[in-house]
């Protein structure tokens, strides 16, 4: 089970990494080290949050975040007990001040989400359901670039990825169901994009 219990705690850890690298950049590798390579839920959650934040509007950022989600999901599905990110991707970075501003935008929403985040309907986050959720999350990440052809439509798949991350981090089956709802909306957006 992941050591992260709520979204605010997770954002606090990333904010601390921003302060540690103040005046510079925070790399994907720095974030992986901060979150811990055995914490798969947060490793899915953070790229989705970045995609939802103002940073997600920077060209190339959504694609990098989608690749991270694909890598992490794929490694869960093959049974790895910790995440591995290629060195080239680990070196990709975001200006620390810009990332901190994005966290400041997300933080009030995190407080709200944390009020509704708790272990429940946990069978939706264990056993075969755990792997089904992970596989669906992988598919959402794969199709995210297609969805982004529709203006602002990237919000929906990133919301799905965030919901999957919340479900797996807090063992909250309600968020798993919400994630599947966002996935259905993403499928509709793909239909519009093609």
JOCORUR-V897542 format. One line per field, one symbol per residue. ss: DSSP state (2 for helix, 1 for strand, 0 for the rest). Layout:
ss->???
//
This chain:
ss->00000022222222222222000011122222222000022222222222220222200022222222222222222000000000222200111222222222222222222220000102222022222222222222222222200000022222222222222222012222222222222222222220
//
